[in-house]
């Protein structure tokens, strides 16, 4: 199915992302408590915090970093308005001096991040924040949530897109997404990961990504006959996709054939949608009925409980399906609904920091990731100190500096999508496959970083008796 | 741990929920396409849509209905502003007459819903919308998303709360939730399900639910020694909970003991938090060190990858833990991250409607659910026609009528929480257990509804050749 075959695919001019009301309060209480402590104790030195995923979910060979542009928009506009200050005052534990500091707060930190759409691996920083420690601490929950959900959903969608093997995938998941934000930001992440369009109008308006849609069973039900419903919808939307499984799928397809005979040259229906039953059998029967009627150009669009495994199964079995609508499983990343994402202090006042808690490694200091390629294929990464210059492409780039000013223009979702596609295509084929890569992608720690880690851990351990 | 033991537990005056910008565009394109078709075809008759869950996830004995109050707030304020109309115009498929209708749109429908915090079962309507078909259709995605995520998360939290067996549970999940909306609305749902407090300040401000928090590893790391970090934090927050596992848990606890000796009567630390390692072993060691030092009143707070199964395991093994911080698994409903939620046309123009798609039953018409109790214990539900009067308590109540006016005052989360607790306590014990209830809760279909279903299905089938 060519892209034009999905109605509404025309790219829209990018809208202006609208952060939620009061994102400054999207913080955990303990972050403000610690910020107040730093403020009052005069601890104003610079801290480095690294955002990374400790371990990939078992069913992911890589993650697709996503969400940093939305985070930068929110941070650049972060203010504590009177309503937020009043709320914090009402908690009865923050002194007026700290509240006054909050009222004048502007995020002044620097941020380095990998470009959206970059494949990343366990322990690699997606982003590093360098800021006075109170500021860097205060944005912990915000940064983790915004980047976490988009990275989670983009990573899942990349698998669905890979399974569809070039056929368009449309995001139908807004109704089942975990909240409106997940649906809208998720639609953006899906698009960057290669999904062709979303059903969600707010995502279309906010991010300028293509929207698409067909019709619901309720429309067919509301008419006295399916034929009448098809005729009415086709009159208003001549190039639509008709949903044919409300009562009996084969009968529904035959009604589309009848409509084609009735309309003659005016028949421009682009496809039929199948949303239930055994999609392999039903798509074959549908294709056969359409072909027998000379309607080879009417495409078959499948939806209903799909994920990458089901799509692979259908296509491997030769199901004549031209495009997929995917909802629930993609919209909640059903097989891996959370990432083991961490935002950790790695340096304060110029001194590398770590912790020694069991199973929770923190690579100290400010870092860089170098990706090496051979003949255009990524062959391995090295996590290094940020002051090292190693072979390969450095992935983390400065994106924000003091005062919250962006250093690079915001890429459109379409641009991030192109970058993501190129970066995914540069991964070894075994990484893009849906089963666990064997061997996994090699990620090394540079000698200098390893030495720093030993030194910082030894210092931490020396505090023990 | 008594509730006062969690700092910031004091209830806040309820804030005013702030719906996201442009919720009117939180719709799937096909809904607006169908609405335009209904508008243009003159189909203005009343439709009934039922919102229900087709099947419970295998690991749920019941769901806790949640989210309707937020939905009512959004629907009451739903308007298509110029920006939204302009976006829809830019899609190039909506005539000006329809756009003008949208510009004047006010939701005029009636809604019946079960009170928030009500346990519900498969196929039982959580909510029914009665409105001109275009209006009822347009709010499909909005209604499903808002009620879906809160019902999903409340249902998960009810299990975590049950596992904690009276010990407070604090929501630490905002960083890992699927988006900001899921975190904030989720905190509300958790509270209704019995969670004591949330770490999320925006949820506290927006919904007036209690907030709580301790300290992070980063705070300890930022100091040259753990003892110094504890001393500084305790000076600012004398009744705080100290995080003791940054370097070595037993050593961390001994530093709390040392601080108690140092401060004497001024020592008012309420607890220590354990966030890593084998929580059973570590909590026992911690309790023993504290008790040996005469610090019986210092409580043990556990967090780190917890869910209802791990909490049950810990408590069954006698872990001396007084309260739990629960994040990821609760915040994404990890074992069941989506509900099989449906919003289906069941009546149009006074005629019951259904579809015949495989495995997707729709009970026709406007319905009511009657819950029968014996000695205060729920013994079975009957899904009936809404015009029936059967034994038991009818669960669906009118909550909104023409013009979007609320019929009942908005209950505070605290009120919904009380109702939810009473309703959960009225469930048979086997339903409240974490393993699958055997037998499951009985839900019957009334004779009249069954007869209507047969009649409507026969009519639908008669459309087939």
Interface residues (C-beta under 8 A of the other chain):
Chain A: X7 X8 X10 X12 X13 X15 X18 X20 X21 X22 X23 X25 X26 X27 X28 X29 X30 X31 X32 X33 X34 X36 X37 X38 X40 X41 X43 X47 X49 X83 X84 X87 X88 X90 X91 X92 X93 X133 X137 X140 X141 X144 X145 X146 X148 X149 X152 X153 X172 X174 X175 X176 X177 X178 X179 X180 X181 X182 X183 X184 X185 X186 X199 X200 X201 X202 X204 X205 X206 X211 X212 X213 X214 X215 X216 X217 X218 X219 X220 X221 X222 X225 X226 X232 X233 X236 X237 X240 X245 X246 X247 X248 X251 X275 X276 X277 X328 X329 X331 X332 X333 X334 X337 X338 X339 X341 X343 X344 X345 X348 X353 X354 X355 X356 X357 X358 X359 X360 X460 X461 X463 X464 X465
Chain B: X7 X8 X10 X12 X13 X15 X18 X20 X21 X22 X23 X25 X26 X27 X28 X29 X30 X31 X32 X33 X34 X36 X37 X38 X40 X41 X43 X47 X49 X83 X84 X87 X88 X90 X91 X92 X93 X133 X137 X140 X141 X144 X145 X146 X148 X149 X152 X153 X172 X174 X175 X176 X177 X178 X179 X180 X181 X182 X183 X184 X185 X186 X199 X200 X201 X202 X204 X205 X206 X211 X212 X213 X214 X215 X216 X217 X218 X219 X220 X221 X222 X225 X226 X232 X233 X236 X237 X240 X245 X246 X247 X248 X251 X275 X276 X277 X328 X329 X331 X332 X333 X334 X337 X338 X339 X341 X343 X344 X345 X348 X353 X354 X355 X356 X357 X358 X359 X360 X460 X461 X463 X464 X465
